[in-house]
């Protein structure tokens, strides 16, 4: 998944699972929206934090947050 260490990127949404992260990666790449996705998985704790915090999260520049949230809501509603 896209990785970027830029302080202008802020957390937008937290994923419930890996599949949401994969769908978001595809949708945002297709829309040419800059982002990166990071998992909460920590092998030392065997994924314990994923049960408490969610699968992981997406970070992006603030000007894309509203668009990203809308895409995420569409993906979540399609899963139900």
SULZIJO-V10736 format. One record per pair of residues at least 24 apart in sequence whose ideal C-beta (glycine too) atoms are under 6 Angstrom apart, sorted by the first residue. I is the first residue (numbers start at 0). J is the second residue. D is the distance in whole Angstrom. If there is no record, write none. Layout:
I&J&D, I&J&D
This chain:
0&24&6, 0&36&4, 1&35&5, 2&35&5, 3&35&5, 7&60&5, 8&58&4, 8&59&6, 9&61&6, 10&56&5, 10&58&5, 11&57&5, 11&59&5, 11&64&5, 11&67&5, 12&57&6, 12&71&5, 13&53&4, 13&56&5, 14&53&6, 14&54&4, 14&55&5, 16&54&5, 17&54&6, 20&55&6, 22&74&5, 26&70&5, 32&63&5, 34&59&4
